[in-house]
Amino acid sequence: MAALAGEPGAKVLAGGQSLVPLLSMRLAAPSMLVDINGIRGLDDIDAGESGVTVGALARHADVLASEEVRRVQPLVPMALSHVAHATIRNRGTTVGSLVHADAAAEMPVVLTLLGGSLEVEGPDGRRTIPAAELYVGPLESSVHHDEIALAAFFPALAPGAGVAFDEIARRHGDYALVGAAALVDGDSVKVGYLSVAEVPTVVDLSGVPEDRLGDAALEHLDPGDDIHATADYRAQLVRVLTARVVRSAREGAST
């Protein structure tokens, strides 16, 4: 932390699966890399009654393989199975993906939908950042430059609730053109979206008729154009995926 505090342009290196590509493309030029892989105890994965806590050095693959994580909060492995490729999951860290704050990534939207949090530590001590306050802009989080993320917390799935995740990509492992995660708990229906806004976005669709779910979601979203898809195509994917994940989450809640 002393190195980060004294060097505002420094970046933390954990798995490096998000940072290294940015370095290769000259989209990031940190003045210093602070490798935290030698810090003991940051690779823990704890799944308890209240939820799942994932340490900063826990690899995607290890979180995905945990049966306890799957039991306590199944949305986490549902989304992780869509993260890139096995080689990247073996090295990349779940917390690193959250701090990278890419609105096209799976885990930030999962943390936001579930109302999770990130624990960080800096010169002023430790603090907990609620997911609703974590993402402030494209590739920008509220983690200060002199803070290190220690762990992420994903609340447990409530009894009788259901979750689902799906995304559409050109090829498996590519960034999603659109992705959606649903949380259904009684009359409450919430859907989180990736690749349709500058930050992970959650829409409350409680009380919306099934045949209007997608259109209702689009009232709160503004899909854009890029070299991968038109805005109209993304809007259609929102309609399709919203109906799909809500239906799947409801089925899961009823079993």
VEXGU-724090 format. One record per residue (C-alpha): residue in three letters; x, y, z. Coordinates in pm, whole numbers, plus 32768, in hexadecimal, padded with zeros to 4 digits. Example, Ala and Ser with C-alpha at 12.3 -4.5 7.8 and 13.67 -1.06 7.14 Angstrom:
<sites>
ALA84CE7E3E830CSER85577F9682CA
</sites>
This chain:
<sites>
MET800080008000ALA812480E68040ALA819380B67ED8LEU8036810B7E5AALA8019823B7F3AGLY816282C77EC0GLU812182817D51PRO7FC882F57CD4GLY800B82567B81ALA804B80FC7C10LYS7F6C7FCE7BC8VAL7F327E927C91LEU7F877D4A7BE5ALA7ED37C0D7C51GLY7E6F7B267B34GLY7EC07C287A29GLN7DBE7BA27934SER7D187CF87914LEU7E477DD8794CVAL7F457D2E7869PRO7E6E7D4C772DLEU7E447EC07775LEU7FBD7EE07794SER7FEE7E23764DMET7EFE7F0A7596ARG7F9C80417632LEU7E4F809676D4ALA7EF080A0782CALA8049811A7890PRO807080FA7A0ASER81A481907AA3MET81CD805F7B80LEU813C7F007BA4VAL80FE7E867D05ASP80EF7D097D03ILE801C7C8C7E27ASN80417B187DDEGLY81347AED7EFCILE80387B5E8003ARG7FC17A2F80C5GLY7E5479F08115LEU7DBE7AAE7FF2ASP7D5E79787F2CASP7C5578FD8020ILE7AF6789F7FADASP79F8788F80C6ALA788F7824808CGLY77B7784381C1GLU765078788225SER765679ED81D6GLY770879D8808AVAL784C79A37FCDTHR798C7A618017VAL7A957A517F07GLY7BF87AC27F53ALA7CB87BA97E6ALEU7D9D7A947DEDALA7C9379867DC0ARG7C9779197C55HIS7B5A79087B86ALA7B9177937B50ASP7BA477497CC5VAL7A67780D7D10LEU79B777617BEFALA7A2076097C6CSER79A276407DCFGLU786C75727E1CGLU783176437F54VAL782877837E86ARG773276DC7D98ARG765576787EBBVAL765677C87F6BGLN764178B17E3EPRO761877F97CF0LEU7617793A7C24VAL778E795F7C5FPRO77F3781E7BA9MET76E278527AA5ALA778979967A3ELEU78EF791D7A6CSER78B578057972HIS789079177869VAL79D079D078C6ALA7AC879BB77A5HIS7B76786A777DALA7BFB7765786ETHR7D6177E27849ILE7CFA794078B5ARG7C1C78BF79CEASN7D4577FB7A55ARG7E0A793A7A87GLY7D0C7A557A9DTHR7C7A7ABB7BECTHR7B0D7AFE7C36VAL7B5C7C2D7D0DGLY7C447CB47C00SER7B287CA37B06LEU7A487D637BF7VAL7B497E787C2EHIS7B927E917AB8ALA7A2C7F127A9CASP79E97EA47939ALA78747EC278EFALA789D7DAB77EDALA791B7CB678F6GLU78457BBA79ABMET78A57BDA7B18PRO78657D4F7B4DVAL76F97D277AE9VAL76D57BF57BCBLEU775C7CB47CF7THR76777DD97CAALEU753F7D067C7ALEU75777C477DBCGLY75C07D817E85GLY771A7D087EE3SER78467DD07F53LEU79BD7DF97F34GLU7AAA7E13805DVAL7BD97EEF8023GLU7CFA7F6A80F5GLY7DCB80A580D8PRO7E93819981ACASP7D5681FC8269GLY7CFB809482BDARG7BF87FA48239ARG7AA77FFA81A8THR798B7F4480FBILE79057FC97FB3PRO77A07F5D7F5DALA777E7EE97DF6ALA768580027DB4GLU779D80FC7DFBLEU78BB80417D58TYR789580957BE6VAL78A582037B88GLY78FD82007A15PRO799A813A78F7LEU7AB6806B798BGLU7AA181467AC1SER7A5480DA7C23SER7A46818F7D6EVAL7B7680D27DEEHIS7C8281D87E38HIS7DD481C27D8DASP7E8081797ED9GLU7D9080637F40ILE7DA87EED7F06ALA7C717E187EDDLEU7C7B7CFC7FDBALA7B3C7C3A7F9BALA79E37C3F7EFEPHE78A37BCE7FA8PHE777E7B367EEAPRO76437B0C7FC0ALA75AD79B17FD5LEU747D79537F08ALA7347796E7FE1PRO72707836800EGLY716D78257EF9ALA7225791F7E1BGLY72AB78D27CC1VAL73C779557BE8ALA743379317A7FPHE754079B27996ASP756779B8781FGLU76217A7E7718ILE764E7A9275A1ALA77AD7AA9750FARG78377A7673B2ARG790C79597436HIS791478B47589GLY7A0E796F765DASP79ED7AB775A0TYR795D7BE8764BALA77E37BD3764CLEU771C7CA37557VAL76177CA5766CGLY75FE7BE377AFALA74F17BCA78B8ALA74D67B417A1AALA73897B177ACDLEU732C7B047C3CVAL71C77A9F7C8CASP71547A9A7DF6GLY6FDE7A817E24ASP6F417BAA7D70SER70927C557D4BVAL71317C3B7BF2LYS727E7CE57BADVAL735C7CC17A7CGLY74C27D397A55TYR755A7D857901LEU76B77D8C7872SER772E7E27772CVAL76067F157713ALA7679803B77EBGLU77B680E1786BVAL778F803679BCPRO76E47EF47A2ETHR75727F437A33VAL74587E9E7AF8VAL72EA7ED07A9CASP71C87E817B85LEU70BF7DCA7AB8SER6FDC7D6A7BD8GLY6E707D627B6DVAL6EBE7D7B79F9PRO6DF57C857922GLU6EC87B70788BASP6E8A7BE37727ARG6F087D437777LEU70437CF3783DGLY713B7D49772AASP708F7E8876BDALA706D7EF77827ALA71E17EBE785BLEU72377F8C7728GLU718780B677C4HIS72AF80C178B5LEU73C4805E77C4ASP746881037699PRO751D7FFD75C8GLY7621809674E4ASP76C480507394ASP78267FD17368ILE78EB7EFA7276HIS78527DBF730BALA76DC7E0B7305THR75DE7F1772B6ALA75097FB773C1ASP73D17F16732ETYR746E7DBD733CARG74D97DF274A3ALA73797E6474FAGLN72EE7D257466LEU73E77C59752FVAL73737D0D7669ARG720D7CA4761DVAL726B7B3A75DELEU735C7B117700THR727D7BC377FBALA715D7AD677B9ARG724979AC77B9VAL72FB79EF7904VAL71C07A5579BEARG71117917794CSER723C784579B1ALA725B78F07B04ARG70EA78B77B48GLU710E77497AF1GLY7236772F7BDCALA717377D87CF2SER705676E07CD2THR712F75A87CEE
</sites>
